[in-house]
């Protein structure tokens, strides 16, 4: 066990518990908990392959779905930490999928993105029984979760990258269909992985030997982004030390002429820093979440203008 990651997990967990103190699960949602979405190599690993699905109790039939990919530097976090945020989104009229994925340093790249792929394949095959409308599929992610969302969308929308990915992930080798979201929410993320080469946090996530095609699939992932990447709500906090990393995605969306909405939050609110939107006591967070959900719903009624 890496002592540095163990210490950070403890510190971050304490901070998250303070943030969510006094939050309560709403009583107007139907909740399916701990659904296995993939086969695991061991009982110990099975906890990483569980998902919860929330939907408004008053709704019947299929609902548009938001798949939430949690953040945490690829080494921290789980669905329990994101349940209040995800339930908050569900109350706005969505089915929301909140899931675990394998974490570093115990599980190195490409374990996390492979789990995202397997979760999406599970939803493709089983969504109907959970009242999910896969024709109106959306994804949100923050920090490392935003990186995973963007990488998945590059994978789903570019056959060349799919071929490359199947070379590095035997678990995804037999898959032929990758659902593409109608739109995504990219929150406080990191996107051009070449910008992270000198950061220790990415070293925890990656194998020591990063040769082609493994290295190409990670460091050069943004180079595989095409015009078929889905429309995006792209946001950052002006108080976030990682805000500069949003510039690469903004530039790529502009270059490829992909529709997107860009928003900066937090001016005059220094407490609203990195991933402020999962703090349901933050007015900026509530505003951001409302705007993202409205952005998604616009794709249920017609194309975003």
C-alpha positions as CSV (number, residue, x, y, z in Angstrom):
1,X,0.0,0.0,0.0
2,X,1.3,3.5,-1.0
3,X,1.5,5.5,2.3
4,X,1.1,8.8,0.5
5,X,-2.2,7.7,-1.1
6,X,-3.4,6.2,2.2
7,X,-2.8,9.5,4.0
8,X,-4.5,11.6,1.2
9,X,-7.5,9.2,1.3
10,X,-7.9,9.8,5.0
11,X,-7.6,13.6,4.7
12,X,-9.9,13.9,1.8
13,X,-12.5,11.6,3.4
14,X,-12.5,13.8,6.5
15,X,-13.1,16.9,4.4
16,X,-15.9,15.2,2.4
17,X,-17.6,14.1,5.6
18,X,-17.5,17.7,6.9
19,X,-19.0,18.9,3.5
20,X,-21.8,16.4,3.6
21,X,-22.6,16.8,7.3
22,X,-26.4,17.2,7.8
23,X,-27.2,16.1,4.3
24,X,-30.0,13.5,4.1
25,X,-31.1,11.2,1.5
26,X,-34.5,12.4,0.0
27,X,-37.5,10.2,0.5
28,X,-39.0,10.8,-3.0
29,X,-36.5,8.6,-4.9
30,X,-36.6,5.0,-5.9
31,X,-33.2,3.6,-5.3
32,X,-31.6,0.4,-6.6
33,X,-28.4,-0.3,-4.7
34,X,-25.3,-2.3,-5.2
35,X,-26.1,-3.7,-8.7
36,X,-23.1,-5.7,-10.1
37,X,-22.3,-4.3,-13.5
38,X,-19.3,-6.4,-14.3
39,X,-17.6,-9.7,-13.4
40,X,-14.7,-9.4,-11.0
41,X,-11.6,-11.5,-10.6
42,X,-12.1,-11.8,-6.8
43,X,-14.7,-11.2,-4.1
44,X,-12.4,-8.4,-2.9
45,X,-12.6,-6.7,-6.3
46,X,-16.4,-7.0,-6.6
47,X,-17.0,-3.9,-4.5
48,X,-15.5,-1.8,-7.3
49,X,-18.0,-3.2,-9.8
50,X,-21.2,-2.0,-8.1
51,X,-23.6,0.7,-9.1
52,X,-26.6,2.5,-7.6
53,X,-29.4,3.9,-9.7
54,X,-31.7,6.6,-8.5
55,X,-34.9,7.9,-10.1
56,X,-37.9,10.0,-8.9
57,X,-40.6,7.8,-7.3
58,X,-43.4,9.8,-9.0
59,X,-42.0,9.1,-12.5
60,X,-43.0,6.1,-14.5
61,X,-41.6,4.7,-17.7
62,X,-38.1,5.4,-19.0
63,X,-36.3,8.5,-18.0
64,X,-33.3,10.3,-19.5
65,X,-30.2,9.1,-17.7
66,X,-27.1,10.8,-16.3
67,X,-24.1,8.6,-15.6
68,X,-21.9,10.2,-13.0
69,X,-18.2,9.4,-12.9
70,X,-16.7,10.4,-9.5
71,X,-13.5,12.3,-9.1
72,X,-10.6,11.7,-6.7
73,X,-7.3,11.6,-8.6
74,X,-8.0,8.1,-9.8
75,X,-7.1,6.8,-6.3
76,X,-9.9,8.0,-4.1
77,X,-13.7,8.1,-4.0
78,X,-16.7,5.9,-4.4
79,X,-20.4,6.1,-5.0
80,X,-21.2,6.6,-1.3
81,X,-19.4,10.0,-1.3
82,X,-21.4,11.1,-4.4
83,X,-24.8,9.8,-3.4
84,X,-26.2,13.2,-2.2
85,X,-25.0,14.9,-5.3
86,X,-26.4,12.2,-7.6
87,X,-29.7,12.1,-5.7
88,X,-29.9,15.9,-6.2
89,X,-29.6,15.4,-9.9
90,X,-32.1,12.6,-9.9
91,X,-34.7,14.9,-8.3
92,X,-34.5,17.1,-11.4
93,X,-36.1,14.4,-13.5
94,X,-33.4,11.9,-14.4
95,X,-32.4,8.4,-13.7
96,X,-28.9,8.8,-12.3
97,X,-26.2,6.1,-12.3
98,X,-23.7,6.4,-9.5
99,X,-21.0,3.7,-9.5
100,X,-17.6,2.5,-8.2
101,X,-14.6,1.8,-10.3
102,X,-11.2,0.3,-9.6
103,X,-8.8,2.7,-7.9
104,X,-5.0,3.2,-8.1
105,X,-2.4,2.5,-6.9
106,X,-3.8,-1.0,-6.3
107,X,-5.4,-1.0,-9.8
108,X,-3.3,0.7,-12.4
109,X,-4.4,2.2,-15.7
110,X,-6.4,1.2,-17.7
111,X,-8.5,-0.4,-14.9
112,X,-10.6,2.7,-14.2
113,X,-11.5,3.6,-17.8
114,X,-12.1,-0.1,-18.5
115,X,-14.7,-0.1,-15.7
116,X,-16.4,2.9,-17.2
117,X,-16.6,1.0,-20.5
118,X,-18.0,-2.0,-18.8
119,X,-20.5,0.0,-16.9
120,X,-21.7,1.6,-20.1
121,X,-22.0,-1.8,-21.8
122,X,-24.1,-3.0,-18.8
123,X,-26.4,-0.1,-19.2
124,X,-26.7,-0.7,-22.9
125,X,-27.8,-4.3,-22.3
126,X,-29.8,-3.8,-19.1
127,X,-31.0,-0.2,-19.0
128,X,-34.6,-1.0,-19.9
129,X,-35.3,-3.0,-16.7
130,X,-34.2,0.0,-14.6
131,X,-36.3,2.5,-16.5
132,X,-33.4,4.1,-18.4
133,X,-33.8,5.7,-21.7
134,X,-30.5,5.1,-23.5
135,X,-31.6,7.3,-26.4
136,X,-31.3,10.2,-24.0
137,X,-27.9,9.4,-22.3
138,X,-25.8,12.0,-20.6
139,X,-22.6,11.8,-18.5
140,X,-21.1,14.0,-15.9
141,X,-17.6,13.9,-14.3
142,X,-15.4,16.1,-12.2
143,X,-11.6,16.2,-11.8
144,X,-10.3,12.7,-12.7
145,X,-13.9,11.8,-13.3
146,X,-14.1,14.5,-16.0
147,X,-11.0,13.0,-17.6
148,X,-12.6,9.6,-17.6
149,X,-15.8,10.9,-19.2
150,X,-13.8,12.7,-21.9
151,X,-11.7,9.6,-22.5
152,X,-14.8,7.4,-22.7
153,X,-16.4,9.8,-25.2
154,X,-13.3,9.8,-27.4
155,X,-13.3,6.0,-27.3
156,X,-17.0,5.8,-28.1
157,X,-16.8,8.3,-31.0
158,X,-13.5,7.3,-32.7
159,X,-13.2,3.8,-34.1
160,X,-9.4,4.3,-34.4
161,X,-9.1,4.9,-30.6
162,X,-11.4,1.9,-30.0
163,X,-9.0,-0.3,-31.8
164,X,-6.1,1.0,-29.8
165,X,-8.0,0.6,-26.5
166,X,-8.8,-3.0,-27.2
167,X,-5.1,-3.7,-27.6
168,X,-4.5,-2.5,-24.0
169,X,-7.7,-3.8,-22.3
170,X,-8.5,-7.4,-22.7
171,X,-11.7,-6.9,-20.7
172,X,-13.0,-4.6,-23.5
173,X,-11.7,-6.6,-26.4
174,X,-15.0,-8.3,-27.3
175,X,-17.1,-5.2,-27.1
176,X,-18.5,-3.8,-30.4
177,X,-20.9,-1.1,-29.2
178,X,-20.1,1.9,-27.2
179,X,-23.1,4.2,-26.3
180,X,-22.3,7.8,-27.1
181,X,-23.9,10.4,-24.8
182,X,-26.1,13.1,-26.3
183,X,-24.1,15.6,-24.2
184,X,-21.7,15.7,-21.2
185,X,-20.9,17.8,-18.2
186,X,-17.1,18.3,-17.8
187,X,-16.5,19.8,-14.4
188,X,-13.1,21.1,-13.0
189,X,-11.3,18.5,-15.1
190,X,-8.0,17.5,-16.6
191,X,-8.0,16.6,-20.2
192,X,-4.6,16.9,-22.0
193,X,-2.7,14.2,-20.1
194,X,0.7,15.4,-21.5
195,X,0.2,18.3,-19.0
196,X,0.4,15.8,-16.2
197,X,3.6,14.0,-17.0
198,X,5.5,15.6,-14.1
199,X,2.8,15.1,-11.5
200,X,3.2,12.4,-8.9
201,X,-0.5,11.8,-8.8
202,X,-0.5,10.5,-12.4
203,X,2.5,8.3,-11.5
204,X,0.3,6.5,-8.9
205,X,-2.2,5.8,-11.5
206,X,0.1,4.5,-14.2
207,X,2.2,1.3,-14.6
208,X,5.9,1.8,-14.4
209,X,6.4,0.6,-17.9
210,X,4.4,2.8,-20.3
211,X,5.3,1.7,-23.8
212,X,3.2,1.8,-26.9
213,X,0.3,1.3,-27.3
214,X,-0.4,1.8,-23.6
215,X,1.5,5.1,-23.5
216,X,-0.2,6.4,-26.6
217,X,-3.6,5.6,-25.3
218,X,-3.1,7.8,-22.2
219,X,-0.7,10.6,-23.0
220,X,-2.1,11.3,-26.5
221,X,-5.7,10.7,-25.8
222,X,-6.8,14.2,-26.6
223,X,-5.2,13.9,-30.1
224,X,-7.8,11.2,-30.9
225,X,-10.7,13.5,-30.2
226,X,-12.9,14.1,-33.3
227,X,-15.9,16.2,-34.4
228,X,-18.1,13.3,-33.3
229,X,-17.3,14.0,-29.6
230,X,-20.6,15.0,-27.9
231,X,-21.7,18.5,-27.1
232,X,-20.4,19.6,-23.7
233,X,-21.1,21.9,-20.7
234,X,-17.6,22.8,-19.7
235,X,-17.0,24.5,-16.4
236,X,-14.3,25.5,-13.9
237,X,-13.9,27.4,-10.7
238,X,-11.8,30.5,-10.8
239,X,-10.5,29.5,-7.3
240,X,-9.3,26.1,-8.5
241,X,-5.5,25.4,-8.8
242,X,-6.4,23.0,-11.7
243,X,-8.4,25.6,-13.7
244,X,-5.7,26.0,-16.3
245,X,-6.3,22.4,-17.4
246,X,-9.7,23.3,-18.7
247,X,-8.1,25.4,-21.4
248,X,-7.0,22.4,-23.5
249,X,-10.5,21.0,-23.7
250,X,-12.0,24.4,-24.5
251,X,-9.4,24.9,-27.3
252,X,-10.1,21.4,-28.7
253,X,-13.9,21.9,-28.7
254,X,-13.4,25.2,-30.6
255,X,-11.0,23.6,-33.0
256,X,-13.4,20.8,-33.9
257,X,-16.4,23.1,-33.9
258,X,-18.2,21.0,-31.3
259,X,-21.1,22.8,-29.6
260,X,-20.4,23.6,-26.0
261,X,-21.3,25.9,-23.2
262,X,-18.5,27.3,-21.2
263,X,-18.9,28.7,-17.6
264,X,-16.6,30.0,-14.9
265,X,-17.9,30.0,-11.3
266,X,-16.7,31.3,-8.0
267,X,-15.8,34.9,-8.6
268,X,-16.0,36.6,-5.1
269,X,-16.6,33.2,-3.4
270,X,-13.2,31.9,-2.5
271,X,-14.7,28.9,-0.7
272,X,-16.1,27.6,-4.0
273,X,-12.9,25.9,-5.2
274,X,-12.2,22.5,-6.9
275,X,-15.4,20.5,-7.5
276,X,-17.5,23.0,-5.6
277,X,-20.6,21.7,-7.4
278,X,-20.9,18.6,-5.3
279,X,-21.3,20.8,-2.2
280,X,-25.0,21.1,-1.9
281,X,-24.6,24.0,0.5
282,X,-22.9,26.1,-2.2
283,X,-25.2,28.5,-4.1
284,X,-22.7,28.4,-7.0
285,X,-22.8,24.6,-6.9
286,X,-26.6,24.5,-7.0
287,X,-26.7,27.0,-9.9
288,X,-24.1,24.9,-11.8
289,X,-26.1,21.7,-11.3
290,X,-29.3,23.4,-12.4
291,X,-27.7,24.7,-15.5
292,X,-26.1,21.4,-16.5
293,X,-29.4,19.6,-16.0
294,X,-31.3,22.2,-18.1
295,X,-28.6,21.8,-20.8
296,X,-29.1,18.1,-20.8
297,X,-32.9,18.4,-21.0
298,X,-32.6,20.7,-24.0
299,X,-31.3,17.7,-25.9
300,X,-34.4,15.7,-24.9
301,X,-36.6,18.4,-26.6
302,X,-34.4,19.3,-29.5
303,X,-30.8,20.2,-30.5
304,X,-28.9,22.7,-28.5
305,X,-28.7,26.0,-30.4
